[in-house]
Amino acid sequence: MSSSQSSGRTSRGFALILRAARAAGLTGRRSPRIPYAGNDEPVFVTLDDPAMAAAIDKARRTLPWFLDLAKHPARKMDEFALRIIIAAGTAQLIWIYPFAHVGERFIGQVSNMPLWVPNLAIGFTIAFDRTEIVDWMFREAGLINGNFTARATLSAGRPRDREKFKGQFGLDFDF
């Protein structure tokens, strides 16, 4: 998850890279409306659940396309985000927005509340690699693309709960 080098010079370097990526338009400046769970309560789905495993597989297979698109988005595309898994006792999926792709590594800011990861909070900068990425998303003309893990999580829910969740976060996708 974090860089093997813990020097202040490394973290300052990542901060400079992230600022440069923002300046180049590779990342957004405002916080996206990224769904985590209704009413800020966690949703528990095992990673070996068939729907979740398929969602993660699809996100990973399409990741190169997403990363290329994030570098060269169309006019109405924004809020490009990555979702990573962090295992700290209990595994947790964390959205990263904004993010930058630097060589084989990624860096970005935590954008949902880590419940089980000590010493990590919204707004913290984190470095990670491709193997930790489990999902991606972006908005195009206000509609969410990607976010396969949310779809897998919600697919097992009651129709009225799904509709409420979709309305709460402005989602417009089928399950």
Helices and strands as residue ranges (DSSP letters): H 8-23, G 38-40, H 50-61, H 63-71, E 77-87, E 91-102, E 105-110, E 125-129, G 130-132, E 133-140, E 143-146, H 148-155, H 159-169
